[in-house]
Amino acid sequence: APQNPNCFAPFGGPIDSAAILLGGYNETYDSAQALVITIPVTNYNDESKNFEAKMWES
């Protein structure tokens, strides 16, 4: 299934902006108040192929 293009940078990868990912980020990374990490997993229509994705998400 196609991915939502609004979630990706122009090169096709996830948007990687320190200003967005680090809450309260001003000048240095170590002054950030939050950190968000996204790890995409593949989910299949065939439930028998989703074991690893379900284990990662739980």
ROLUMLO-30274 format. One record per residue (C-alpha): residue in one letter; x, y, z. Coordinates in steps of 0.02 Angstrom, whole numbers, plus 32768, in hexadecimal, padded with zeros to 4 digits. Layout:
// residues N
AXYZ;...
***
This chain:
// residues 58
A800080008000;P804180AE7FDA;Q807D8117806C;N803881C28099;P80AE8239803C;N809082C380BC;C80F3825D813B;F8190825680D1;A821882D1809F;P822F82FB7FE6;F82B382707FD5;G823181EE800B;G827281CA80BA;P822681F98161;I822882B2818C;D82C182D081F7;S82B8837B8246;A8306839982F0;A8290842A830C;I81FB83B482F7;L8242831A834F;L828E836E83E7;G820A83C6844F;G8246846B8495;Y82E184658427;N8337850D841F;E83F485088408;T843B8460843E;Y83F583B08438;D841B839484F0;S83A2841F8520;A830F83C884CC;Q827A839C8539;A823F830784D0;L827E828B844F;V820E822D83D5;I825181958378;T81EC813F82EF;I821A809082B4;P81AC80598222;V81787FA2821C;T81297F41818E;N80797F0281AD;Y80317E838133;N7F7E7E558106;D7FB17DA18128;E7FAD7D9781E7;S802A7D0881E9;K80B17D8281AC;N80927E038236;F80E07DA982CB;E81807E1282CE;A81237EB782B6;K80A97E8C8342;M81377E5B83B7;W81917EFF8392;E80F47F6783AF;S80C77F138454;
***
